[in-house]
Amino acid sequence: MIIIAGLGNPGSQYAGNRHNIGFMAVDALQRLASFTPWSKKFKAEISEGEIAGEKILLMKPLTFMNLSGEAVGEAMRFYKLKPSDVIAIHDELDLPAGRARVKIGGGHGGHNGLKSLDAHCGKDYRRLRLGIGHPGDKDRVHGHVLGDFAKADKAWLEPLLDAIADNAAMLVKGEDSQLMNKLALATGAKSDADKPAKTAKPAGQSHIHQARNHAQPKKLPETGPMAEMLKRMFGNKD
């Protein structure tokens, strides 16, 4: 079994918040044909179904964001699952709005939902990070995160959520590169595959050698103290 946990806050007043994009994503998955209606268990709303031949437990913790790990950890212990059997879907300030990335483990980056998951579930779970953009000023972060998506955001938000559901098999099977390409295509974002490749170093030259070559003067001095020193070192080749 795989747990796919969307992170967010319960209650209608939070439903449209940027912080609740994880809830929105699992809502999109729950609309797939194989999933049961939402019910309550493990301090969460849950729905059971199947994706790509795997049994899936969808979760929306009802503990509020900061205690998300309590709900997910309880389900993990009940089914005797490992952190690698968990996929968390959450909002990501450090990604532009509409961008998505998959990550395994790592730090929580100040995200209280991830901090709680780390404490209750271990750190080596997979994360589908959904970008909500950064307001540009740390003093505005709280209002940005707990603010509702703007109407203009629907242009990328709805296609992103639909694409997550349409390509759920890739998420479950760990086909992360293919999934990222599908999500980028759906939102019009530029995928990593489209980025220009880094310029390769010339074969057989270290970066130090290149720097030395670059730093060499085009023409050696012909007169003066430096010219005399070079003649003594290398001899007069005229």
N, C-alpha and C positions, 0 to 999 in steps of 0.2 A: 504493500500500500504506500501511496505517496500523499502527503498532506500538502495542499496548496493553500496557504494562509494569506489573505489580503489584510493589510493593516489599515486601521482607521478608527474612528470614534462612532459609537452607536448613537442613534437619535436623529430625528428629522432635521434638527437645527444644524447638524454637521454634514448632512448628506451630500451637499454640493461643494464642500471644502476641497481645496487642493490636497490637503492632508489625507483625504479619503479616497484617493485614486486607487489604492489597493483594494478597498471594498468594491469600487466600481468594476475593477478588472475581474474579481471573482464572481460578481453578479453576471457579467458577460459570459463567463464559463458556465455558470449554473443554468443559463438558458439553453445550453446544448441539450440535445434530446435525451441523453442517457442519465441525466441527473434528477434526483428526487427533489421535491419541494423542500424549502428551508425548514429545519426543525432546530430545537435547542438542546445542546449537550456540551459538556466540557467547557462551561462558561462561554459558549460561543453559539452563533448560528452555524449549522452544519448542513451540508448536502453531500450525498454519496452518489458516485457514478463511475464511469470508466472512460479512459482516454488512452488510445493506442495500446489496448490490451491490458492496461494497468488499472487497478482499483484506486480511485481517487477520493480523498476526503477534502472537500472545500470547507474553509473555515473563515468566519468573520468574528473575531473575538469581541465579546460584549464587556470586557474588562476596562475599556478605554485604552487608548494607544499606549500609555506609559506602562501598562501591565499586560501587554499582549502575550508575553511569554508564559504567563500563568495558564492561559487557555491552551496554547499550542503544546506546552510542556505536558499538561495533563493528558492530552490526546496521544502524544508520543509514548508516554509511559503505559497507557492502556493498550496500545497496539504493539508495544515493544519495538519501537522504531528508532533509528539512528538519525543524527542531524542531517546526514546525506539524503534522507527520505523526506526532507522538508524543503519546500520552495516558498519563500516569502515574497510577496509583491508589495512594493511600497513606493512612496513619493521620494524624489531625489532632488534636492536643491541644487546640487552641483552639476546637473545636466540641464541643457536648454530645454524649454518646454517642447514636448513631443518626442524627444529622443529617449531611447531605451538602451539599457545595458544589462548583461547577466554577469554576476560575480559570485564566486564561492568564498565564503569566509571574509576575513579582513576586519577592519575597525567599524564601529557604529557611526562615526562621523558626527556625533552629537544627536543622532536620531534616537529618541527615547523608546520607540517601538523596537528597534533593533537592539538597543541596550538591554531591554527586558528579555528578548529572545536569546541573546547571548548568555544571560544569567540562568535562564531556565531550560534551554535546549542545547547549549553548546554553540560553537561559532561556525562550524563547517557545514552550514546549510546554504542552499543556493538562493540567490536574491535576484529577482527581476526588478531592476531599478527604473522607475518611470519619471522622466524629467518634468519638473514643474517650473524650472527657471529660478533665478535668484533675483530678489528685488533690487540688489546693488548696494544695499545698506543694511548692516546687521541689525540695526534698530528697527527695521521694517520687516524682518524675517517672520516674527510671530504673527503679525497681521496678514502677511502674504500667505503663509502656510494655512492659517485658519480662515482665510477669506475664500469665498466661492470662486470657481472658475468664471471668467468673463464670457459673455456671449461669443466673442470672437474666438475663444479657445475651442469651441465646438468644431471648428474647421479641422483641427488635428486630433482632438480628444476622442470624438466618436469613431473616426476611422481607426485610431490606435486600439481602442477597446475591442472593436469588431475584429481587427487583425489578430489580437491575442487569442480570441476565441476560435477564429478560423484556423489558426496555426498552433493550436494547443498541443497537438501531437509532438511538434518539434520541441516545445517547452518540456514536456514529460520525458522525451527520449534524450534530452541533453544536446540537441542539435542547435547549439547556441548561435553559431555564425549564420546558419540559414534563417533562424528566427529573426535575428537582428536585421537581416536584409529585407525580410518580409515586412517587418514593422516600419523600417525606414521607407520602403516603397509606398506603404499605405499612407504615411503622414507627409510624404514629400521631403523628408529629411535626407541628408546625404549620408549614405552608409560608409562605414570604415573602408569597405572595399573600393570605394571611389576616390579615396584620398591619394594624392600623388605619393609615389614611393620615395623613400629617402635616397639621396644621391650616394651611390656606393663609392668607397675609397678606391683609388687606383690600386690595381693588383700589385702585391709585393711591397707596398709602402705602408709603414705605420703612420699614425697621426702625427707623431713627432717628426718623422722624416718629411712628411708633407709640409709641416710648419717650417722646418728648416729650409726646404726648397723655396717656399713662398717668401721667406724672409731674406733670401740671398740677394745682394745687389746685382743689378744687371751688368754693371761694368766695374772692375776693380780699379782702385786709384793707381795712377801711373807715376805720380810724384809725391813727395812729402814723406814724413816718418813712416806712415803705414805702408807705402810702396816699398821703402827700404827694408822693412821688417819682412814683408812677403817675399822679397827677393832672397833674403837670407834663409827663410824657411824652405822655399821651394826651388830656389836657384833661378838663374836667368835663362829662360827657355827661348830667347830670341835666336 
